[in-house]
Structure formats: C-alpha cells, structure tokens
Amino acid sequence: MNGLQRFMGGSPAQVLLRLVVLSFVVGIVLSALGVSPADIVDRAVGFVRRISAMGFGAIGSIWNYFLLGAVIVVPVWLVIRLLNIGRGRS
C-alpha cells in the first residue's frame, strides 16, 4: 500500500465508491429530515459571522461547539475502530 492509499484508507476508486454511497445515504436521511444543502451552507456562514462578531468571546463558544461535536464523533470513532479490530484491521 503506497502513501496515497494509506492516507485515503484504500485505493482511490474504492474510497470514491464508498464516499458516493455514503453521500447518497446521508442525502436521503437529511432530505427526510427536511434539510437542504442551502440550509447547511447558510448555517455555516452564520456560524462564521457569529464567531467573528463575538471576537475573543468566541473562544468559549468554539469550545462548546467542540464538546458538542465530540460527544457524537468520539463514540462513533471508537465503535468503528473496535469493529475494525474485530475484522483484523488496525
């Protein structure tokens, strides 16, 4: 496995196929929840504007956003890693 494949987690074609399928599934879920791409972009722009408007007070908000995301991301990552260990991958 070369450096690019190690970085991507497999061959570029396999990774692209996985990303396409995952994007499709997530798109179906978000559509069912009534979320559009414009909503996500608008919220991201609003987030950046709020952070810039708050100045140094933004550090506390950034920390809160980090913790809020970490509550979801870290357990999902841990489960994925544990499932991969069960399959013999590291």
N, C-alpha and C positions, 0 to 999 in steps of 0.2 A: 504494500500500500504506500503510495507516494504521499508527499506532504499535502497536496490539494485534497486527495481522498481522505486522509486523516482529518484534515480541517473540516471537511464537509460531512464526514461520517459515512462515507461510501462513495461509489462512483458518481460523477455529476449527473448522469442520466437517472440513476436510481433516486438520488436526492431530489431531482427536479420532479420526478413522478410522484414521490411521497408528498412533496410540497403542493403539487397540483391537487392531489386527492384530499389532503388535509384542508387546503384552502376552500375546496368545494364543500366539504362537510361543515366547516366553520361558517361559511357563507349561508348555508341552509339554516343553521341554528340561529345566526344573527338575523336573518330575514324573518324567521318565525317569531323572533323577539321584537321585530319592528325596528331594527337598527339598520341604517343605511351607511354607505361609505362616507357620504357628506356629513352625517352626524359625527362620525369618528374624527374626521378632519376638523370640523367645527369645534369639537371638544378639545382637541389637541391645540388648536390655535388659541382658544380661550384659556387653556391651561398656561401656555407660554405668556399670554398677555397678563394673566393674574400674577404669575411669578415675577414678571418684570415690573409690574405696578407695586408689588409689595416690597421690593428691594431686599434688604437684609432680613426682614421678617419672613421672607420666603423660605429660609433655611428650615424653619420649623415645619412648614407645610410640606417641603420636599421630604423631610424625614417621615412625616405622617403618610405621605403617598408611598414611600419606600416600604414602610412597615405594612401598610395595607396590601401592597402587591406581594410582599414576601410571605404573607400568611397563605397565599394561594400557591405561589411559584415554588417555594421551598418544599412543601409536602409533595407536590406533583413531581418535582425533580427527583426527590428521594424515592418515590414509588417507582418511577421509570428506571432509576439506577438499580433498585432491588430486583425488578423484573428482568433487567438485562443480565444481572449476575446469575439469576436462575437459568438463563438461557446459555450461560457460559461466555457471555461477552463482558468486557470490562469498560 
